Amino acid sequence: MTLLSNKQISAIFLALGLTTISSCGSQNPVNTSLVTANSIAQNLVSTAVAQKPNIPQFGQPIDCTLGKDCFILQYFDRDPSPAAVDFGCGRQTYNGHDGTDFGIPDAKAMAKGVPVIASAAGKVLRVRDGVVDKRLENDTDKTNVAGSECGNGMVIDHGGGWEAQYCHLRQGSVAVKPGAQVAKGAVLGMVGNSGMASFPHVHITFRYQGKAVDPFVGPDAKLGCNIARNPIWDRAVDYTPTGLIRAGFAGKPPDQNALWQGQFSETKLPLNSSALLFWVHSYGVLKGDREQYQLFAPNGQTIVNTTNEIKAPSRTWLGFVGKRNSPNSPLTPGVWRGEYRLMRGDRVLTQVKREVELR
C-alpha cells in the first residue's frame, strides 16, 4: 500500500478540481483540459510511488533457531547522541552500532560450523577473507584490527537500492566471490569471530540508498524507540533483550573469556575437583533484576539456595555458586543438579536446569 503525503494528496485534489472546473465552466466539455488534469494526477501518484522505497522481505542471516541455539545480543542504536538505545527502548546496543548481531554460544559451536546465509537474493559486490578469528579482550586487540573491523565478510546488492553487509565470518569459510549471483538462503560462509568482535556472531547491516536501516522498524522510521514500526524481516522476529547464552558446571571459577572459548561444557567431572560450581552466562540484565540459585546434592539435599540482586546493568553477565571440596566436607559422587531463575519484578525471564555427574 502506498501512503501519500498531505502535500501530494492536496495536489491531486487540485488537479481533479481543475478537471471539474474545466467541465462545468463551459457548455461544451473541454476534453483537452480533462486529459491534462488526469495526466497531472497520474504523474503525481507515480512520483509518490517512486519516492517510496521498494522494501524487500529479508530473512535472518544465520541458519539457527533463535532462543535455542542462537540469540540476538545487540541491536541497531536508535539514539543519535553519545547515549545508546535499541528499538525496544532497551540497552542491548552501543553508541553508533548500525546493525544486528546474531550470536552463537561459544567457539566450540563456531568450530562445528553455523552457516551465514543470504537474507535475500542478490549480487555479491565485495568480499574479504583471511582475517584471523580472535576474541577482542582489550584496547590492543582493537588497535590490531583497525581497518578490518568487519573482519571476513561481504557486501551484497539485493536490488532496488538495498544492500546488506555481512561481517565477522570465520576465517577461510567465505563461500562466494564478487560478481556471483546468490539465492535467498544461500550459504555465504560460517559464523566467526574475526575483526572487531568480542564474541562469535554475524553482524548484518542493511542499507537503503546508502543509509543504514534498522530492520526492526524500517527505512522511514523516526529516531528514538517509541515509534511506529515497519520491519523488513520476512517473518516476525521476537525482541528478546534478556536471555540465556549458556549454563553448566565447572571445577574452578569460570570467567567470560573461558566461556566464550567453550570451556566448562562437561557433563561429567572428577570427584577430586577442588570445587563444584554451577554457572550461568546471560545477556541483557538490568539493575534490580534478581537471580536465584539452587544447588542439590545427589541425595536431594539443598546445598545452596540464594537470591542475589543485580547492582548494575550489563549486556553480558556471568554468575555462579557452588561448594568447595574439603576433607571435612567432601563432594559426594553421583548426579548434582543446579537450578536458576532470573526475575524482573514478578516476571521470570530465564529459567535453567543443569546436571553434572561427579565420579
PyMOL commands that set and color helices and strands:
alter all, ss='L'
color gray80, all
select helices_A, chain A and resi 6-24+31-51+107-112+139-144+256-261
alter helices_A, ss='H'
color red, helices_A
select strands_A, chain A and resi 71-74+100-103+115-117+122-128+152-159+162-169+181-182+187-190+201-208+211-213+243-250+268-269+275-285+290-296+302-309+314-324+334-344+347-358
alter strands_A, ss='S'
color yellow, strands_A
deselect
rebuild
show_as cartoon
